[in-house]
Amino acid sequence: MPEDEEPTGELAAMAAVQSVLVVRPGVLPTARGMSHFGEHSIGWLAMSLLGAILVPCRRRYWLVAGVGVFAAHAAALLIKRIVRRTRPNHPAVAVNVSTPSPLSFPSAHAASTAAAAILIGRASGLPKGIVAAVLVVPMALSRIVLGVHYPSDVAFGVVLGAAVAGTTARFDSRLSSIWPAQHGLSAGGALK
């Protein structure tokens, strides 16, 4: 692609987002920190484990959050390997962080963060909308600020993560109704 070719479509949107946000103090280091936190969903898994340890009366919900986050990440990776869309590559879009894979669709960071927002909201008892706004929006924007995902990668990742979280929560509710507390985790979440 020629150096002077103007970006179009999603690339133009990415360039516009970067031109507004990257110049703001602290945005790039924060986006990089979020990227490292979300890599392989490790930050969300650690948070789920910590919640299970610190809040024993809600342990089941925190452990289910970890399962859902891992499942969302795994689903995104599986889809990446099927779709095989490469990451954005245009002179107008700066790549501001390294990635473990050249594959872009969908964003596993967005998927695991959406799942975390829903399931950690459930585990903590915080309103889902607040948790989603605080977690999902910044992570979604960070993927574009860092130049590693098209907006459609991020949007699909959020939808995928929400779907996996919903399925995980429904499965947990169904399982807890048919699997009595004496088999390990009580309905309230405490380990027996």
Secondary structure, DSSP 8 states (H G I E B T S, - for coil): --TT----HHHHHHHHHHHHHTTSTTHHHHHHHHHHHHGGGHHHHHHHHHHHHH-GGGHHHHHHHHHHHHHHHHHHHHHHHHH--B----TTS---S--S-SB-SS-HHHHHHHHHHHHHHHHHT--HHHHHHHHHHHHHHHHHHTT-S-HHHHHHHHHHHHHHHHHHHHHHHHHHHHS-GGGSB-TT--B-
